[in-house]
Every structure is written in structure tokens, then in C-alpha cells.
């Protein structure tokens, strides 16, 4: 079975992509348009270079026919998500090398169960304790950043300053009775800052 790449402006077939052994059900271009992913009933996904027409990677060993392929690109990474007839969803990291694509499985979700492969939660912020435990049970590695640790340090430092201000104001000599309470507070703070 084949996939054909057409030059829309010229109306000509640029490449006939040969490699699948059964019907191709889904295709998707990468965000840059330099790769095309094709998913087939033959239980494989092929990554094609759209400039040369060459196959750059074949992803095998799916349990059922490929029914969905889509790209997810971040600033630094390129991912391919595949969906199979058995209900499984797999996320792959794709790294372009010279004439090949290096493809690494990131996670699998089958029948509501998430399994992570090579995923890191190192320095991730905002995870609750339960989410951290769930991700680690599913294979994630590393330690997330405790966002509250820094905030907690700041609160403790502020509490210490407030306590010292309160102590110094309790020990401060009485101020001129002609001053208002606001002026007295500012005098106390000025005295504390000088010491």
C-alpha cells in the first residue's frame, strides 16, 4: 500500500511512499511540514521525509491497527501521538538526526492505565503529593521542586522580622505625647531599622 505526496501548485505527484503492507488509515504532517507520519492496518507507523520521500523511521509492535496519528511540538521537542484499534494511546518523542529519526516511547495509556517510560518529573513545579506518587508509580523519575519551600522560607523570615519589631517596640522608650499613633509607629520602625 502506498501514500502519495502531491505538489498542489503543479498538480503533480512528487513521491509515492512505499512501505506499508496494508491500507494506510491516517496521515499527519509535523508542525514544520518536514515529516509525514502514516499509520496503517499493518500495525506500523512510518515517518517520511517530505523533502526526499525517504522513510526515516518505522515504529512497530502495536497490538492493533493504527487509527490515529497526530503531532505535538513544543519549543524544543517533537512528539508523535498514536492511537490503536485496541484503545491504546502512545506518545513518542521524535528526534531528527541526519538521515534517520530516533523515536523513543514516552508513555502508554491502555484501558485507562497510564505507563510512563523514561519520563522525568525532576524540578516540576506545582505537583500535589498524590500526583507525585501516582506519576512515580507509573515509572516517572526525579524529584519535583517544592514550590512551597521557598515561599515558606520567606514567610518564616517575615515572621521573624515582625517578631523583632514587636519586641523592640515593646522595649522602646515612650515617645513624645504630642505625636499621633501613626507618627509613633514610624518612629518605632525608624529606631528598629537603625539598630
C-alpha positions in Angstrom: 0.0 0.0 0.0 1.2 3.5 -0.7 1.0 7.1 0.3 1.3 9.8 -2.4 2.7 13.3 -1.8 1.4 15.8 -4.3 2.7 19.2 -5.3 -0.5 21.2 -5.0 0.7 24.2 -7.1 1.9 22.0 -10.0 -0.8 19.3 -9.6 1.9 16.6 -9.9 2.7 13.6 -7.7 6.1 14.3 -6.1 6.6 11.0 -4.3 5.0 7.6 -3.9 5.8 6.4 -0.4 6.1 2.6 -0.5 6.5 0.5 2.7 3.2 -0.3 4.4 1.8 -3.8 3.8 -1.8 -2.9 4.3 -4.2 0.0 4.0 -3.0 3.4 5.3 -5.7 4.8 7.5 -4.2 8.0 8.9 -1.5 10.5 7.9 -0.4 13.7 9.6 2.2 16.4 8.8 4.6 17.6 11.6 4.3 21.2 12.5 7.2 22.3 10.3 5.9 20.1 7.5 9.2 18.3 7.1 7.9 14.9 8.3 4.8 12.9 7.5 3.5 10.2 9.8 1.4 7.4 8.3 -0.5 4.9 10.3 -1.7 1.6 8.8 -3.7 -1.5 9.3 -0.4 -3.3 9.2 0.2 -2.2 12.8 3.1 0.2 11.9 3.7 3.9 11.8 6.2 5.2 9.3 7.9 8.6 9.4 8.6 10.0 6.0 10.9 12.9 5.0 8.7 15.2 2.8 11.7 16.7 1.0 13.3 13.4 -0.1 10.4 11.0 0.1 12.5 8.6 2.2 11.3 6.6 5.2 13.2 7.9 8.3 11.7 5.5 10.9 9.3 2.6 11.3 7.5 2.2 14.6 6.4 -1.5 15.1 4.8 -3.9 17.6 1.5 -2.2 18.0 -1.2 -4.6 19.2 -3.8 -3.4 16.7 -4.3 -1.3 13.6 -3.2 2.4 13.8 -6.4 4.5 13.8 -4.9 7.9 14.8 -1.7 9.8 14.4 -1.0 13.4 15.4 2.0 15.6 16.2 2.6 17.7 19.3 5.5 20.1 19.1 6.9 22.2 22.0 9.7 24.8 21.7 12.5 22.2 22.0 10.8 18.8 21.4 8.7 17.0 18.8 6.3 14.3 19.8 4.0 11.9 17.9 0.8 10.5 19.4 -0.6 7.3 18.1 -4.0 5.6 18.7 -4.7 2.0 18.1 -7.9 0.0 17.5 -7.4 -1.7 20.9 -7.9 1.6 22.6 -4.3 2.3 23.5 -2.7 5.7 23.1 1.1 6.1 22.9 3.3 9.2 23.0 6.6 9.1 21.2 9.5 11.6 21.3 10.9 12.1 17.8 14.4 13.4 17.3 15.6 14.1 13.8 19.1 13.0 13.0 20.8 13.2 9.6 19.0 10.5 7.6 17.0 8.9 10.4 14.6 9.8 13.2 15.3 8.5 16.6 11.9 7.5 18.2 11.5 6.9 22.0 8.3 5.8 23.7 7.4 8.4 26.4 4.1 6.9 27.8 1.3 4.5 27.1 -2.3 4.6 28.1 -4.3 1.4 27.7 -7.7 0.8 29.1 -7.4 3.8 31.5 -3.9 2.8 32.8 -1.0 5.1 32.2 2.5 3.7 32.0 5.4 6.2 31.7 8.8 5.3 30.1 11.8 7.5 30.7 9.7 10.4 31.9 11.2 12.8 34.5 9.4 15.0 37.0 12.7 16.5 38.1 12.2 20.2 39.1 8.5 20.1 38.0 6.5 22.7 40.0 3.0 22.5 41.4 2.5 18.8 41.8 0.4 17.7 44.7 1.7 14.9 46.8 -0.9 12.5 45.4 0.1 13.4 41.8 3.7 12.9 42.6 3.0 9.4 44.0 0.8 8.5 41.0 3.5 9.6 38.5 6.2 7.7 40.3 4.0 4.6 40.5 3.8 4.8 36.7 7.5 5.0 36.1 8.4 8.7 36.3 11.8 9.5 37.9 13.3 12.5 39.7 12.1 14.8 42.4 9.7 17.7 41.7 10.5 21.1 43.0 8.8 22.0 46.2 7.3 25.4 45.3 6.2 26.0 48.8 9.7 25.5 50.3 10.9 28.9 49.1 7.6 30.6 50.0 7.7 29.0 53.4 11.3 30.4 54.0 10.1 33.9 53.1 7.1 33.7 55.4 9.4 32.5 58.3 11.8 35.4 57.6 9.0 37.9 57.6 7.6 36.4 60.8 11.0 36.8 62.4 11.2 40.4 61.4 7.7 41.2 62.7 8.6 39.5 66.0 11.8 41.6 66.3 9.8 44.7 65.5 7.2 43.9 68.1 9.9 43.2 70.7 11.7 46.4 70.0 8.5 48.4 70.1 7.6 46.9 73.5 11.1 48.0 74.8 11.2 51.4 73.1 11.1 54.5 75.3 7.8 56.3 75.3 7.6 58.9 72.6 6.6 62.4 72.7 2.9 62.6 73.7 2.3 65.3 71.0 2.7 62.7 68.3 -0.1 60.7 66.8 -0.2 56.9 66.9 0.9 56.7 63.2 3.9 59.0 63.9 4.7 56.8 66.9 4.7 53.7 64.7 7.0 55.3 62.2 9.4 56.4 64.9 9.5 52.9 66.3 10.2 51.4 62.8 13.0 54.0 62.3 14.6 53.1 65.6 14.4 49.4 64.7 16.0 49.9 61.3 18.9 51.8 62.8 19.8 49.1 65.2 
